[in-house]
Amino acid sequence: MILPSKIHLIDTTLRDGEQAPGVVFNLKEKLHIANLLNDAGLKEVEIGTPAMGLGEIEDMKTIADFGFKFKTLAWCRAIKTDIDAAIKTGTDHVNISFPVSNIQLSALSKSRSWVLDSLKKMTDYASPYFELVAIGAQDASRADSSFLLDFIGEAILLGAKRVRIADTVGILNPITTSELFKAIRNHFPEIPLEFHGHNDLGMAAANTVTAFHYGANSASVTVNGLGERAGNAALEEVVMALELSSTIQHGIDTSLFNLLANTVSKASGMIIPDNKPITGNKVFSHESGIHTNSILKNRKTYQLIEAAAVGRSESDFIFGKHAGSNALTDYLKNRNICPENVSKLLERIKQISITTKKGLSSAEVLQLCLDEL
């Protein structure tokens, strides 16, 4: 295991996030999201795909010229016209993506020799115009290992400042992620490596954290995990995992996560599931009497994250089928209500919950209590 001394996250909500089917951000929304990412301390933001046309180029140029503290990054295919379009945006960095797996090469009717020849041409062409040229290994997780190593070595020799290892279809798991990065680091101990994980099997955040443990210097993420198909590694999940599960320093202001999540959700039209880690509406809610009895004494007994740490408020207990009498008594006591028979009230709450298949709201609990008085 190689613990990094310094890592940074590259947010790609405005590029890969917007590639989620049906998602379109207007310039006002892009600037709002970019401003929040800037305030949160992101060091680099991938702001779009300039090959999409003049409108995209103009939006990217506006963001690049806005004066944000983060470095701006454009995503390009290994095509000269893509790089020409990226130059017009004025971004600090460019990522040039190459297919490296047999399945991707076949689909594009390209060969490995084409990849290596184009690698030199595109790197030479882009280098004078950008502060940093990153080379992307698209579908690296399904590539032949020997060719992937050849590709990485050639990219570095040609002057690339970073190589993006993309798990394009989310096939990796933490074990295979660690094996992939160990193999690369055995051959290239010093080169800057970025991990780009997709969430098709629900492991993007875990794979990203694993990649950091085994040699990645940076990783691309999106707010809410927004992205194609099942999405990308979620910024908020990766950061909190680094902080609480890995103790890796991330430099991100996590108190902005709730605002970021809701801003991106509104702009994208993609609803955040109630049980979504970190930012879901109910992830700080508790109902089970076994849990709430302990939480009344110490919230950390059944809650890992403090709500305020991610810009949230602690939630009131939910009263339903699994509610406990201690939680109900405490809830009512804090409102100066002392019913004669808490057990009877609790049983009534449970019956209603079973019938309606949901928990009761605070107003409903208070009304029931008043009805019992």
BAGULUM-539790 format. One line per field, with one value per residue (C-alpha): residue number from 1; residue in three letters; z, y, x. Coordinates in pm, 1 decimal, always signed. Example, Ala and Ser with C-alpha at 12.3 -4.5 7.8 and 13.67 -1.06 7.14 Angstrom:
BEGIN
num [1 | 2]
residuo [ALA | SER]
pz [+780.0 | +714.0]
py [-450.0 | -106.0]
px [+1230.0 | +1367.0]
END
This chain:
BEGIN
num [1 | 2 | 3 | 4 | 5 | 6 | 7 | 8 | 9 | 10 | 11 | 12 | 13 | 14 | 15 | 16 | 17 | 18 | 19 | 20 | 21 | 22 | 23 | 24 | 25 | 26 | 27 | 28 | 29 | 30 | 31 | 32 | 33 | 34 | 35 | 36 | 37 | 38 | 39 | 40 | 41 | 42 | 43 | 44 | 45 | 46 | 47 | 48 | 49 | 50 | 51 | 52 | 53 | 54 | 55 | 56 | 57 | 58 | 59 | 60 | 61 | 62 | 63 | 64 | 65 | 66 | 67 | 68 | 69 | 70 | 71 | 72 | 73 | 74 | 75 | 76 | 77 | 78 | 79 | 80 | 81 | 82 | 83 | 84 | 85 | 86 | 87 | 88 | 89 | 90 | 91 | 92 | 93 | 94 | 95 | 96 | 97 | 98 | 99 | 100 | 101 | 102 | 103 | 104 | 105 | 106 | 107 | 108 | 109 | 110 | 111 | 112 | 113 | 114 | 115 | 116 | 117 | 118 | 119 | 120 | 121 | 122 | 123 | 124 | 125 | 126 | 127 | 128 | 129 | 130 | 131 | 132 | 133 | 134 | 135 | 136 | 137 | 138 | 139 | 140 | 141 | 142 | 143 | 144 | 145 | 146 | 147 | 148 | 149 | 150 | 151 | 152 | 153 | 154 | 155 | 156 | 157 | 158 | 159 | 160 | 161 | 162 | 163 | 164 | 165 | 166 | 167 | 168 | 169 | 170 | 171 | 172 | 173 | 174 | 175 | 176 | 177 | 178 | 179 | 180 | 181 | 182 | 183 | 184 | 185 | 186 | 187 | 188 | 189 | 190 | 191 | 192 | 193 | 194 | 195 | 196 | 197 | 198 | 199 | 200 | 201 | 202 | 203 | 204 | 205 | 206 | 207 | 208 | 209 | 210 | 211 | 212 | 213 | 214 | 215 | 216 | 217 | 218 | 219 | 220 | 221 | 222 | 223 | 224 | 225 | 226 | 227 | 228 | 229 | 230 | 231 | 232 | 233 | 234 | 235 | 236 | 237 | 238 | 239 | 240 | 241 | 242 | 243 | 244 | 245 | 246 | 247 | 248 | 249 | 250 | 251 | 252 | 253 | 254 | 255 | 256 | 257 | 258 | 259 | 260 | 261 | 262 | 263 | 264 | 265 | 266 | 267 | 268 | 269 | 270 | 271 | 272 | 273 | 274 | 275 | 276 | 277 | 278 | 279 | 280 | 281 | 282 | 283 | 284 | 285 | 286 | 287 | 288 | 289 | 290 | 291 | 292 | 293 | 294 | 295 | 296 | 297 | 298 | 299 | 300 | 301 | 302 | 303 | 304 | 305 | 306 | 307 | 308 | 309 | 310 | 311 | 312 | 313 | 314 | 315 | 316 | 317 | 318 | 319 | 320 | 321 | 322 | 323 | 324 | 325 | 326 | 327 | 328 | 329 | 330 | 331 | 332 | 333 | 334 | 335 | 336 | 337 | 338 | 339 | 340 | 341 | 342 | 343 | 344 | 345 | 346 | 347 | 348 | 349 | 350 | 351 | 352 | 353 | 354 | 355 | 356 | 357 | 358 | 359 | 360 | 361 | 362 | 363 | 364 | 365 | 366 | 367 | 368 | 369 | 370 | 371 | 372 | 373]
residuo [MET | ILE | LEU | PRO | SER | LYS | ILE | HIS | LEU | ILE | ASP | THR | THR | LEU | ARG | ASP | GLY | GLU | GLN | ALA | PRO | GLY | VAL | VAL | PHE | ASN | LEU | LYS | GLU | LYS | LEU | HIS | ILE | ALA | ASN | LEU | LEU | ASN | ASP | ALA | GLY | LEU | LYS | GLU | VAL | GLU | ILE | GLY | THR | PRO | ALA | MET | GLY | LEU | GLY | GLU | ILE | GLU | ASP | MET | LYS | THR | ILE | ALA | ASP | PHE | GLY | PHE | LYS | PHE | LYS | THR | LEU | ALA | TRP | CYS | ARG | ALA | ILE | LYS | THR | ASP | ILE | ASP | ALA | ALA | ILE | LYS | THR | GLY | THR | ASP | HIS | VAL | ASN | ILE | SER | PHE | PRO | VAL | SER | ASN | ILE | GLN | LEU | SER | ALA | LEU | SER | LYS | SER | ARG | SER | TRP | VAL | LEU | ASP | SER | LEU | LYS | LYS | MET | THR | ASP | TYR | ALA | SER | PRO | TYR | PHE | GLU | LEU | VAL | ALA | ILE | GLY | ALA | GLN | ASP | ALA | SER | ARG | ALA | ASP | SER | SER | PHE | LEU | LEU | ASP | PHE | ILE | GLY | GLU | ALA | ILE | LEU | LEU | GLY | ALA | LYS | ARG | VAL | ARG | ILE | ALA | ASP | THR | VAL | GLY | ILE | LEU | ASN | PRO | ILE | THR | THR | SER | GLU | LEU | PHE | LYS | ALA | ILE | ARG | ASN | HIS | PHE | PRO | GLU | ILE | PRO | LEU | GLU | PHE | HIS | GLY | HIS | ASN | ASP | LEU | GLY | MET | ALA | ALA | ALA | ASN | THR | VAL | THR | ALA | PHE | HIS | TYR | GLY | ALA | ASN | SER | ALA | SER | VAL | THR | VAL | ASN | GLY | LEU | GLY | GLU | ARG | ALA | GLY | ASN | ALA | ALA | LEU | GLU | GLU | VAL | VAL | MET | ALA | LEU | GLU | LEU | SER | SER | THR | ILE | GLN | HIS | GLY | ILE | ASP | THR | SER | LEU | PHE | ASN | LEU | LEU | ALA | ASN | THR | VAL | SER | LYS | ALA | SER | GLY | MET | ILE | ILE | PRO | ASP | ASN | LYS | PRO | ILE | THR | GLY | ASN | LYS | VAL | PHE | SER | HIS | GLU | SER | GLY | ILE | HIS | THR | ASN | SER | ILE | LEU | LYS | ASN | ARG | LYS | THR | TYR | GLN | LEU | ILE | GLU | ALA | ALA | ALA | VAL | GLY | ARG | SER | GLU | SER | ASP | PHE | ILE | PHE | GLY | LYS | HIS | ALA | GLY | SER | ASN | ALA | LEU | THR | ASP | TYR | LEU | LYS | ASN | ARG | ASN | ILE | CYS | PRO | GLU | ASN | VAL | SER | LYS | LEU | LEU | GLU | ARG | ILE | LYS | GLN | ILE | SER | ILE | THR | THR | LYS | LYS | GLY | LEU | SER | SER | ALA | GLU | VAL | LEU | GLN | LEU | CYS | LEU | ASP | GLU | LEU]
pz [+0.0 | -97.6 | +116.5 | -72.0 | +90.5 | -108.7 | -324.4 | -510.1 | -652.7 | -1000.7 | -1020.5 | -1354.3 | -1278.1 | -1558.3 | -1809.7 | -1725.8 | -1494.7 | -1768.7 | -1993.0 | -1784.2 | -2018.1 | -2034.1 | -1825.3 | -1954.7 | -1753.4 | -1868.4 | -1815.8 | -1502.4 | -1346.6 | -1451.9 | -1289.4 | -972.0 | -947.3 | -1031.5 | -762.8 | -499.2 | -609.3 | -583.5 | -232.4 | -132.4 | -225.2 | -538.4 | -702.3 | -1054.1 | -1241.3 | -1576.1 | -1726.5 | -2053.3 | -2391.4 | -2642.3 | -2943.7 | -2866.4 | -3047.9 | -3022.7 | -2735.5 | -2523.4 | -2611.6 | -2511.6 | -2180.3 | -2105.3 | -2188.5 | -1955.7 | -1671.4 | -1748.7 | -1748.9 | -1438.5 | -1190.7 | -993.3 | -788.3 | -937.7 | -1255.5 | -1548.9 | -1758.9 | -2104.3 | -2224.5 | -2580.6 | -2804.5 | -2974.9 | -3267.0 | -3373.2 | -3417.4 | -3057.5 | -2936.0 | -3158.2 | -2995.0 | -2647.6 | -2723.7 | -2786.2 | -2437.0 | -2260.8 | -2008.0 | -1803.6 | -1866.9 | -2130.8 | -2105.4 | -2432.5 | -2422.5 | -2612.3 | -2640.2 | -2499.9 | -2469.8 | -2761.3 | -2747.6 | -2768.7 | -3042.8 | -3247.6 | -3211.8 | -3342.5 | -3612.0 | -3462.8 | -3389.3 | -3112.8 | -3352.2 | -3429.1 | -3057.0 | -3010.2 | -3328.1 | -3236.6 | -2881.5 | -3005.6 | -3255.1 | -3012.0 | -2719.7 | -2934.5 | -3078.7 | -2746.6 | -2527.2 | -2630.5 | -2550.2 | -2205.4 | -1865.6 | -1825.4 | -2080.7 | -1928.8 | -2125.4 | -2068.3 | -2095.7 | -2182.8 | -2067.0 | -1898.9 | -1666.8 | -1963.0 | -2152.4 | -2212.4 | -1926.6 | -2137.1 | -2387.0 | -2106.6 | -1957.8 | -2299.5 | -2343.7 | -2003.8 | -2055.6 | -2399.1 | -2268.5 | -2002.5 | -2243.6 | -2472.2 | -2195.6 | -2054.6 | -1700.1 | -1582.5 | -1694.7 | -1631.1 | -1560.0 | -1654.0 | -1536.1 | -1818.7 | -1759.0 | -1383.2 | -1395.0 | -1122.5 | -756.2 | -472.6 | -507.7 | -883.6 | -845.3 | -599.3 | -831.4 | -1129.5 | -947.3 | -787.8 | -1133.0 | -1274.9 | -977.5 | -1000.6 | -1346.1 | -1294.1 | -930.8 | -980.8 | -1258.5 | -1164.1 | -1191.3 | -1188.1 | -1134.7 | -1307.4 | -1175.7 | -1295.7 | -1072.0 | -1283.5 | -1007.5 | -718.5 | -634.9 | -783.6 | -450.9 | -296.5 | -602.3 | -591.6 | -226.7 | -303.1 | -595.7 | -360.6 | -122.9 | -402.8 | -576.4 | -740.5 | -695.5 | -809.6 | -898.8 | -1090.1 | -916.8 | -960.1 | -719.8 | -635.2 | -848.6 | -1149.6 | -1479.1 | -1755.8 | -1675.5 | -1298.1 | -1269.3 | -1139.6 | -803.1 | -586.7 | -459.6 | -120.5 | -68.0 | -166.6 | +53.5 | +362.9 | +309.5 | +285.0 | +604.7 | +820.3 | +675.4 | +545.0 | +730.8 | +402.8 | +390.9 | +120.1 | +173.2 | +93.1 | +289.4 | +354.0 | +507.8 | +153.7 | +48.2 | +122.1 | -72.9 | -359.5 | -372.2 | -382.1 | -635.3 | -874.5 | -815.1 | -906.4 | -1211.4 | -1340.3 | -1258.6 | -1092.3 | -752.9 | -469.8 | -323.6 | +44.1 | +138.0 | -74.8 | +143.0 | +290.5 | +120.7 | +116.2 | +294.3 | +550.4 | +616.9 | +948.4 | +1046.4 | +1300.2 | +1391.9 | +1552.4 | +1929.2 | +1981.1 | +1800.7 | +1929.3 | +2291.3 | +2251.3 | +2030.2 | +2308.5 | +2515.2 | +2239.1 | +1872.5 | +1765.9 | +1874.6 | +1547.6 | +1336.4 | +1185.4 | +1042.7 | +1222.9 | +1014.6 | +1054.7 | +900.5 | +564.4 | +596.3 | +740.5 | +1058.5 | +1279.4 | +1203.5 | +1452.5 | +1514.0 | +1284.7 | +1465.0 | +1300.0 | +1338.4 | +1497.9 | +1724.7 | +2092.9 | +2402.7 | +2525.8 | +2201.9 | +2209.6 | +2574.8 | +2509.1 | +2198.8 | +2387.2 | +2699.1 | +2489.4 | +2384.4 | +2741.6 | +2674.3 | +2923.3 | +2815.8 | +3081.4 | +2877.7 | +2644.7 | +2570.5 | +2444.2 | +2226.0 | +2089.8 | +2003.8 | +1818.0 | +1623.0 | +1528.7 | +1411.3 | +1188.6 | +1052.1 | +963.0 | +790.6 | +596.4 | +540.7 | +648.5 | +954.0 | +1114.1 | +1085.5 | +1392.4 | +1336.6 | +1317.5 | +1640.0 | +1822.3 | +1695.3 | +1813.7 | +2152.2 | +2179.5 | +2081.2 | +2364.6 | +2627.1]
py [+0.0 | +344.9 | +619.7 | +950.8 | +1253.9 | +1485.9 | +1426.1 | +1642.6 | +1592.0 | +1696.3 | +1772.0 | +1680.8 | +1757.1 | +2013.4 | +1764.3 | +1400.0 | +1486.8 | +1672.3 | +1367.4 | +1190.7 | +1124.7 | +1419.4 | +1655.5 | +2006.4 | +2292.9 | +2649.8 | +2900.9 | +3048.4 | +2702.3 | +2618.8 | +2935.8 | +2869.0 | +2515.3 | +2632.1 | +2900.7 | +2644.6 | +2410.5 | +2703.3 | +2788.2 | +2421.8 | +2425.2 | +2210.5 | +2258.9 | +2155.4 | +2143.1 | +1977.5 | +2229.7 | +2076.5 | +1916.2 | +2191.7 | +1967.1 | +2000.3 | +2333.4 | +2709.1 | +2735.5 | +2497.6 | +2679.4 | +3014.7 | +2876.5 | +2719.8 | +3042.9 | +3237.1 | +2995.5 | +2990.9 | +3372.3 | +3415.9 | +3427.3 | +3113.4 | +2979.6 | +2630.3 | +2522.3 | +2461.7 | +2145.8 | +2062.9 | +1708.0 | +1613.9 | +1313.3 | +1241.3 | +1462.0 | +1784.1 | +1969.5 | +1885.1 | +2040.6 | +2345.5 | +2389.9 | +2349.2 | +2618.8 | +2863.2 | +2804.8 | +2928.2 | +2644.5 | +2590.3 | +2215.8 | +1968.7 | +1597.0 | +1405.9 | +1069.8 | +761.7 | +424.0 | +155.7 | -158.7 | -395.3 | -347.7 | +32.4 | +17.0 | -219.4 | -1.8 | +297.6 | +95.7 | +193.6 | -0.6 | +9.6 | +158.8 | +436.6 | +508.7 | +539.6 | +744.8 | +977.6 | +1006.5 | +1180.3 | +1400.2 | +1515.5 | +1570.4 | +1771.9 | +1973.7 | +2057.0 | +2119.8 | +2482.8 | +2592.3 | +2445.8 | +2461.5 | +2088.0 | +1816.3 | +1506.6 | +1185.9 | +968.2 | +590.3 | +522.2 | +180.8 | +115.4 | -135.3 | -368.1 | -302.6 | -552.6 | -486.2 | -482.7 | -237.1 | -15.5 | +2.9 | +81.7 | +355.4 | +511.2 | +500.4 | +659.9 | +933.1 | +1032.2 | +1025.6 | +1259.1 | +1512.2 | +1433.8 | +1570.0 | +1323.2 | +997.9 | +931.8 | +566.5 | +535.8 | +257.4 | +351.1 | +90.9 | +49.1 | -308.5 | -272.9 | -359.5 | -250.4 | -561.2 | -528.7 | -153.0 | -211.4 | -470.4 | -235.4 | +55.0 | -165.5 | -295.8 | +55.6 | +186.6 | -103.2 | +22.4 | +396.2 | +495.2 | +870.7 | +965.0 | +1154.8 | +918.0 | +1007.5 | +762.9 | +807.6 | +566.4 | +486.0 | +340.1 | +65.8 | -192.0 | +52.6 | +62.0 | +389.8 | +564.9 | +257.4 | +211.8 | +577.4 | +558.1 | +234.6 | +399.9 | +670.4 | +405.8 | +236.2 | +528.2 | +761.8 | +1128.6 | +1260.0 | +1139.8 | +1278.9 | +1289.1 | +1447.5 | +1600.4 | +1342.1 | +1090.9 | +1243.0 | +1090.8 | +845.6 | +528.0 | +470.9 | +776.3 | +849.5 | +843.6 | +1096.4 | +1388.0 | +1391.4 | +1014.8 | +1002.8 | +1299.5 | +1171.3 | +824.7 | +977.9 | +1172.0 | +911.8 | +578.1 | +651.9 | +963.6 | +1099.8 | +1479.5 | +1618.4 | +1996.1 | +2022.0 | +2226.9 | +1955.5 | +2196.9 | +2296.6 | +1943.5 | +1977.6 | +2304.2 | +2160.2 | +1844.8 | +2031.7 | +2284.0 | +2011.6 | +1809.4 | +2105.6 | +2200.0 | +1842.9 | +1739.9 | +1427.6 | +1364.4 | +1260.6 | +927.6 | +952.0 | +693.5 | +840.8 | +842.5 | +1182.1 | +1390.7 | +1175.3 | +1327.9 | +1046.4 | +949.5 | +1139.5 | +1006.3 | +730.3 | +526.4 | +197.3 | +205.9 | +6.9 | +280.3 | +586.5 | +475.7 | +485.6 | +795.4 | +989.1 | +927.8 | +965.4 | +1022.9 | +862.8 | +520.9 | +481.6 | +778.0 | +809.3 | +1160.9 | +1476.9 | +1644.7 | +1989.9 | +1859.8 | +1829.8 | +2133.5 | +1952.6 | +1973.8 | +1673.2 | +1522.1 | +1455.1 | +1090.1 | +923.5 | +757.8 | +445.1 | +68.5 | +38.6 | +344.0 | +316.6 | +463.8 | +645.2 | +841.9 | +931.9 | +1036.9 | +1254.9 | +1408.6 | +1504.9 | +1618.9 | +1866.4 | +2012.9 | +2026.0 | +1750.2 | +1465.0 | +1221.2 | +985.1 | +672.2 | +683.6 | +311.5 | +354.4 | +648.7 | +454.1 | +157.2 | +387.6 | +533.0 | +184.0 | +79.7 | +385.5 | +330.1 | -31.2 | +69.0 | +362.4 | +198.1 | +512.2 | +700.6 | +978.9 | +1342.9 | +1558.8 | +1731.2 | +1396.1 | +1271.9 | +1593.6 | +1575.2 | +1215.3 | +1317.2 | +1599.1 | +1358.2 | +1127.0 | +1405.1]
px [+0.0 | +128.8 | -24.5 | -9.3 | +149.6 | -74.0 | -381.6 | -627.2 | -971.4 | -1081.4 | -1450.5 | -1608.3 | -1974.3 | -1980.7 | -1836.9 | -1896.9 | -2185.0 | -2368.3 | -2324.0 | -2588.4 | -2882.8 | -3120.3 | -2907.3 | -2833.8 | -2685.9 | -2729.1 | -2447.4 | -2603.1 | -2625.2 | -2270.1 | -2136.9 | -2335.6 | -2199.6 | -1847.0 | -1865.9 | -1965.1 | -1686.7 | -1446.8 | -1567.9 | -1539.0 | -1170.6 | -1158.6 | -819.6 | -921.7 | -1252.7 | -1317.7 | -1557.0 | -1670.9 | -1614.6 | -1525.3 | -1593.0 | -1965.3 | -1969.5 | -1953.7 | -2202.6 | -1997.4 | -1675.4 | -1826.2 | -1956.3 | -1618.9 | -1437.9 | -1666.7 | -1591.3 | -1218.0 | -1205.2 | -1422.1 | -1136.5 | -1199.6 | -909.0 | -926.8 | -749.4 | -980.8 | -965.1 | -1105.6 | -1176.9 | -1080.9 | -1067.9 | -737.3 | -837.5 | -666.2 | -995.1 | -1091.1 | -768.0 | -823.1 | -1161.7 | -1008.5 | -749.7 | -1034.2 | -1175.4 | -862.6 | -857.2 | -542.7 | -531.2 | -642.4 | -714.5 | -669.7 | -843.9 | -722.9 | -896.8 | -666.9 | -881.0 | -934.9 | -1311.0 | -1280.4 | -1018.1 | -1230.3 | -1540.3 | -1345.2 | -1165.3 | -829.2 | -511.5 | -255.8 | -2.4 | -250.7 | -278.5 | +97.0 | +143.9 | -142.5 | -14.7 | +298.9 | +113.7 | -154.4 | +82.9 | +324.3 | +38.0 | -130.3 | +173.4 | +243.7 | -112.1 | -175.4 | -13.7 | -72.5 | -143.9 | -303.3 | -339.8 | -643.9 | -635.0 | -999.0 | -1120.8 | -785.9 | -953.8 | -1021.4 | -698.9 | -420.7 | -179.8 | +135.7 | -11.7 | -141.9 | +207.2 | +354.8 | +95.9 | +167.8 | +542.1 | +515.8 | +285.3 | +535.4 | +828.9 | +636.5 | +582.9 | +239.3 | +211.7 | -52.0 | -213.4 | -582.3 | -661.9 | -1028.1 | -1256.9 | -1489.9 | -1762.5 | -1713.0 | -1587.1 | -1323.7 | -1359.8 | -1129.5 | -911.7 | -862.2 | -816.2 | -533.1 | -376.2 | -396.1 | -231.8 | +33.7 | +127.7 | +151.0 | +349.1 | +594.5 | +689.5 | +639.6 | +700.3 | +689.7 | +449.5 | +130.2 | -166.8 | -535.2 | -820.0 | -1156.4 | -1418.0 | -1769.0 | -2037.0 | -2198.0 | -2145.9 | -2181.6 | -1810.5 | -1686.2 | -1629.3 | -1464.5 | -1243.9 | -1142.1 | -1039.4 | -851.0 | -673.7 | -546.9 | -415.0 | -224.2 | -61.7 | -312.2 | -228.0 | -565.8 | -912.7 | -1207.3 | -1544.5 | -1888.0 | -2138.3 | -2406.8 | -2215.1 | -2390.7 | -2282.7 | -2354.3 | -2547.4 | -2505.4 | -2282.5 | -1934.2 | -1762.0 | -1946.7 | -1740.3 | -1911.2 | -1877.6 | -1511.7 | -1421.0 | -1599.5 | -1451.7 | -1104.2 | -1166.6 | -1339.1 | -1233.3 | -884.3 | -761.4 | -621.1 | -610.8 | -838.6 | -852.9 | -1225.5 | -1481.1 | -1737.5 | -1989.4 | -2089.2 | -2186.5 | -2557.9 | -2583.1 | -2377.9 | -2588.3 | -2917.9 | -2789.8 | -2675.2 | -2991.2 | -3209.9 | -3001.8 | -2984.0 | -3339.2 | -3198.6 | -3359.8 | -3129.4 | -3249.4 | -3350.0 | -3086.3 | -2805.6 | -2489.4 | -2396.4 | -2666.0 | -2980.6 | -3279.9 | -3305.9 | -2945.1 | -2950.1 | -3292.2 | -3354.8 | -3662.9 | -3562.3 | -3614.6 | -3294.6 | -3101.3 | -3282.5 | -3245.8 | -2867.4 | -2866.6 | -3040.9 | -2727.7 | -2469.9 | -2556.2 | -2228.2 | -2354.8 | -2544.1 | -2435.4 | -2087.9 | -2112.2 | -2216.4 | -2484.9 | -2327.2 | -2002.1 | -2178.5 | -2403.5 | -2704.9 | -2910.0 | -2968.8 | -3309.5 | -3587.3 | -3658.0 | -3909.9 | -4200.1 | -4328.8 | -4351.9 | -4006.5 | -4019.6 | -3932.4 | -4095.3 | -3782.5 | -3754.2 | -4124.3 | -4108.8 | -3804.4 | -3963.5 | -4278.7 | -4093.3 | -3892.8 | -4228.1 | -4361.1 | -4612.8 | -4653.1 | -4924.8 | -5058.2 | -4999.8 | -4696.9 | -4727.8 | -5083.6 | -4980.8 | -4683.2 | -4904.3 | -5141.5 | -4847.0 | -4730.1 | -5073.9 | -5104.1 | -4754.6 | -4830.8 | -5154.0 | -5007.3 | -4665.2 | -4479.7 | -4358.9 | -4558.6 | -4462.3 | -4401.1 | -4734.5 | -4914.9 | -4752.7 | -4845.0 | -5202.9 | -5234.4 | -5102.7 | -5354.2 | -5631.1 | -5525.2 | -5521.7]
END
